Amino acid sequence: MPELPEVEAVAERLRAAAPWARIVRARRERASALADGRRAEGRRILAVDRRGKNLLLRLEGGWFARAHLRLSGDLRVLPDARLRPATVRAWFELEDGRAVALDDPRALARISLHAEQEEEELFRDLGPEPFSGAFTAAWLYESARRTARPAKIWLMDQRTVAGLGNIYAAEALWEAGISPLRPARSLTKARVERLHRAILGVLGLALESVRAAYERPGAFAEGEFYPVAVYGREGEPCRRCGAPVRRTPQGGRSTYHCAKCQK
Ligand SMILES: [Zn+2]
């Protein structure tokens, strides 16, 4: 599932395709893939932003398109709207013949159109962006103190920090030497500070890895671009202490960690 680094890389690739011609038509193969698409017609894309795991296409006239890629979606520019893969579920046809297309093999990704006044309400439950000034170690510590949930579940909650998902939450906890199963509120201030540094380090490295993967055609497959320490490595030796990595079901997902050096 695309997390912050993957979604940011998609945003960067879209930005590189500017300037944009006007959107002439909003089309969809499936009703669920695009809501209120006609609101985009006749407007130009002015900018591409990201909020958490959401992509925002800023449009003329105070509107924006919000895309959520879910498990396997991608938003990209096609040189010719008529030549689109069968996995494209919705697309905006541009005046110059190109298209901005939502390509998703699993057909779970969504685009919806909103007025800019709705933005605050739409992202009300989204926590601070990790690379913004609002995401501080002090903020993270206050958040940890207020929850009885295990560290990993707390970290994946988008209210704690925007954009972190299953892979990078597991990697950040390994980096910080914290067990994903430990209650978040049992963490000392010093350990939360270490976790804060680990989150920024892991996301920064992930973003570099994803950018590099985009430059190698065919290399962009899940988990192949980031040098994972624990995620998906059940039974393999921990890169720090050599103990076997464990997989534990947690919150309906698999959590990977080293029981020896993550306490
Ligand atoms: Zn270990």
Residues whose N, C-alpha, C, O or C-beta is under 5 A from the ligand:
A	BS01	ZN	C238 R240 C241 G242 A243 C258 K260 C261
